[in-house]
Amino acid sequence: MYTTDDQGILNNYAIEPTVYVAAYPSFEQQKRYAFQAAIATVFLSALVLTAFWVS
């Protein structure tokens, strides 16, 4: 989408995406997110402990 003024200068506009309201996650999705968070916590803890052990 663009406009042109009296001098012929173009002014371009970005096309805006449609906006929608996100749905609240279901109980199954919440359980999956909690499991992923637990795995990420264990992984990061292992990385930090390994870094301390090596140094």
Secondary structure, 3 states (H helix, E strand, C coil): CEEECCCCCEEECCCCCCCCCCCCCCHHHHHHHHHHHHHHHHHHHHHHHHHHHHC
